[in-house]
Amino acid sequence: MFHEKKPPASAGGPDGRPQIDRELLLDSHQAAAILKVHPRLVHRGEIATVHVGKLWSFRASALAEWIDRGLAS
């Protein structure tokens, strides 16, 4: 007897496609405004980025982690 295994409920949405945890992405100017720095300073490679085409995008959580690292030092 063959039993088809069903994926766990958390493995996908109602349509069966995997769910993607979408996090807010910020552009350079938004990230710089949050950090209160010049936009050029967010491109120094200290904050993890996501490249979307030619644009640099920053996850809000990456900004928070960068701030936390600075506060810890």
Backbone as CSV, one residue per row, in Angstrom:
resi,resn,N_x,N_y,N_z,CA_x,CA_y,CA_z,C_x,C_y,C_z
1,MET,0.842,-1.175,0.000,0.000,0.000,0.000,0.890,1.242,0.000
2,PHE,0.592,2.178,-0.861,1.385,3.395,-1.013,0.696,4.540,-0.299
3,HIS,1.435,5.220,0.572,0.913,6.393,1.283,1.735,7.605,0.881
4,GLU,1.075,8.600,0.358,1.755,9.836,-0.028,2.010,10.667,1.218
5,LYS,3.270,11.078,1.386,3.611,11.920,2.531,3.238,13.354,2.221
6,LYS,2.586,13.984,3.154,2.223,15.383,3.005,3.277,16.238,3.688
7,PRO,3.621,17.369,3.071,4.587,18.251,3.729,3.968,18.860,4.973
8,PRO,4.803,19.247,5.938,4.252,19.905,7.125,3.516,21.181,6.745
9,ALA,2.594,21.581,7.578,1.759,22.756,7.288,2.602,24.007,7.064
10,SER,3.754,24.089,7.716,4.580,25.290,7.582,5.417,25.300,6.306
11,ALA,5.365,24.221,5.517,6.224,24.125,4.334,5.718,24.918,3.153
12,GLY,4.477,25.339,3.183,3.980,26.071,2.028,2.699,26.794,2.325
13,GLY,2.311,27.600,1.354,1.082,28.365,1.480,-0.111,27.543,1.042
14,PRO,-1.280,28.154,1.027,-2.499,27.448,0.648,-2.450,26.911,-0.781
15,ASP,-1.664,27.558,-1.632,-1.569,27.099,-3.015,-0.475,26.053,-3.207
16,GLY,0.204,25.654,-2.122,1.232,24.632,-2.194,2.628,25.155,-2.479
17,ARG,2.743,26.427,-2.858,4.070,26.994,-3.115,4.755,27.330,-1.802
18,PRO,6.080,27.227,-1.763,6.792,27.575,-0.531,6.574,29.034,-0.172
19,GLN,6.464,29.290,1.103,6.321,30.664,1.563,7.696,31.270,1.753
20,ILE,7.825,32.507,1.394,9.074,33.233,1.540,8.876,34.286,2.617
21,ASP,9.782,34.278,3.572,9.725,35.301,4.616,10.235,36.594,4.001
22,ARG,9.346,37.511,3.759,9.722,38.776,3.117,10.031,39.818,4.167
23,GLU,11.249,40.291,4.082,11.697,41.320,5.015,11.813,42.635,4.264
24,LEU,11.536,43.691,4.939,11.622,45.014,4.356,13.030,45.277,3.837
25,LEU,13.129,45.690,2.566,14.411,46.081,1.989,14.437,47.595,1.852
26,LEU,15.558,48.175,2.201,15.727,49.624,2.164,16.760,49.977,1.110
27,ASP,16.588,51.113,0.452,17.624,51.566,-0.472,18.690,52.324,0.334
28,SER,19.737,52.747,-0.351,20.865,53.408,0.325,20.449,54.657,1.081
29,HIS,19.575,55.441,0.481,19.148,56.690,1.130,18.300,56.408,2.367
30,GLN,17.448,55.407,2.296,16.636,55.054,3.465,17.518,54.528,4.588
31,ALA,18.462,53.638,4.237,19.369,53.084,5.246,20.198,54.200,5.888
32,ALA,20.704,55.103,5.064,21.503,56.215,5.581,20.672,57.111,6.499
33,ALA,19.418,57.336,6.147,18.553,58.178,6.985,18.324,57.531,8.346
34,ILE,18.133,56.214,8.356,17.931,55.514,9.629,19.184,55.613,10.489
35,LEU,20.343,55.448,9.846,21.612,55.486,10.584,22.125,56.902,10.821
36,LYS,21.471,57.879,10.182,21.858,59.284,10.281,23.301,59.500,9.813
37,VAL,23.603,58.928,8.625,24.908,59.098,8.004,24.700,59.459,6.536
38,HIS,25.789,59.856,5.862,25.721,60.141,4.430,25.527,58.821,3.675
39,PRO,24.748,58.816,2.591,24.507,57.569,1.852,25.784,56.846,1.411
40,ARG,26.864,57.585,1.133,28.109,56.911,0.731,28.660,56.019,1.837
41,LEU,28.388,56.362,3.082,28.940,55.598,4.195,28.303,54.222,4.357
42,VAL,27.108,54.028,3.834,26.484,52.704,3.959,27.049,51.721,2.938
43,HIS,27.869,52.200,2.013,28.468,51.335,0.992,29.889,50.902,1.343
44,ARG,30.281,51.035,2.563,31.648,50.711,2.964,31.873,49.210,3.136
45,GLY,30.837,48.405,3.005,30.980,46.961,3.130,30.838,46.448,4.546
46,GLU,30.446,47.300,5.465,30.299,46.885,6.858,28.919,46.323,7.151
47,ILE,27.966,46.632,6.311,26.592,46.183,6.499,26.249,45.227,5.363
48,ALA,25.687,44.077,5.706,25.311,43.095,4.692,24.280,43.698,3.738
49,THR,24.487,43.459,2.446,23.587,44.004,1.436,23.013,42.898,0.570
50,VAL,21.963,43.257,-0.131,21.351,42.393,-1.132,21.377,43.191,-2.425
51,HIS,21.906,42.606,-3.481,21.900,43.301,-4.768,20.655,42.908,-5.541
52,VAL,19.892,43.898,-5.906,18.702,43.705,-6.733,18.971,44.486,-8.016
53,GLY,19.390,43.754,-9.051,19.811,44.427,-10.274,21.070,45.226,-9.994
54,LYS,21.047,46.505,-10.319,22.195,47.377,-10.063,22.106,48.075,-8.708
55,LEU,21.007,47.888,-8.028,20.779,48.596,-6.771,21.275,47.808,-5.566
56,TRP,21.777,48.512,-4.582,22.124,47.927,-3.294,20.899,48.069,-2.412
57,SER,20.501,46.990,-1.801,19.384,47.025,-0.859,19.873,46.507,0.482
58,PHE,19.290,47.025,1.510,19.677,46.673,2.871,18.477,46.098,3.600
59,ARG,18.682,44.960,4.254,17.625,44.403,5.101,17.568,45.228,6.383
60,ALA,16.371,45.486,6.849,16.215,46.232,8.096,16.927,45.508,9.237
61,SER,16.891,44.173,9.242,17.551,43.410,10.304,19.070,43.557,10.235
62,ALA,19.641,43.730,9.024,21.085,43.934,8.897,21.498,45.266,9.511
63,LEU,20.649,46.272,9.355,20.933,47.564,9.998,20.906,47.414,11.513
64,ALA,19.917,46.701,12.009,19.797,46.496,13.457,21.003,45.737,13.997
65,GLU,21.457,44.711,13.268,22.631,43.950,13.702,23.877,44.823,13.716
66,TRP,24.034,45.680,12.710,25.185,46.571,12.635,25.172,47.549,13.809
67,ILE,24.008,48.073,14.112,23.871,48.989,15.256,24.207,48.258,16.535
68,ASP,23.704,47.043,16.712,23.962,46.274,17.926,25.455,45.961,18.095
69,ARG,26.144,45.641,16.977,27.593,45.386,17.039,28.329,46.643,17.496
70,GLY,27.887,47.791,17.007,28.530,49.049,17.401,28.303,49.374,18.865
71,LEU,27.121,49.052,19.349,26.816,49.324,20.762,27.571,48.372,21.681
72,ALA,27.841,47.163,21.192,28.527,46.171,22.006,30.020,46.430,22.120
73,SER,30.575,47.204,21.192,32.037,47.430,21.241,32.404,48.639,22.059
